[in-house]
């Protein structure tokens, strides 16, 4: 009820007549799987590929971002397509690309684990006026997304606890930069 477009490439989405042969649907499917594949490479091989001149903090941040990206890609995949394959190492399927789908609850468990791992590996950030730095995901970003996952799973206690943790961290603020007024 709140979408308007004159673009013919998304009309099927607008009028709820989209099919599996839709170009935009195909592009979404392939781009999400490309994100999974790229994240898997970082998660599985980055530690062994970097030289000793790269600090462990940089490696941990890159791998943490990969966990975040993989979880986010799977979060979209499972919500749009339901049961999808869980692929944690692409090379495992190089010689046999026939992959069964996994149960929705198993996909959500992977998402949950990945966001937790990301929150442990990513640094906390203080958002400021350096907008380039603000664009990076952080431990708080992973926790915020995990809170959203918990909402989808109707695990309201964990959703509330994580959302409160993110709100109280001071890492994020409402658009416009002002803090919420304190109660007197």
Secondary structure, DSSP 8 states (H G I E B T S, - for coil): -------GGGHHHHTT---TT-HHHHHHHHHHHHHHHHHHHHHHHHHHHS-TTS-HHHHHHHHHHHHHHHHHHHHHHHHHHSS----S-GGGGSS--------HHHHHHHHHHHHHHHHHHS------S-HHHHTS--HHHHHHHHHHHHHHTT-HHHHHHHHHHHHHHSS---TTS-------
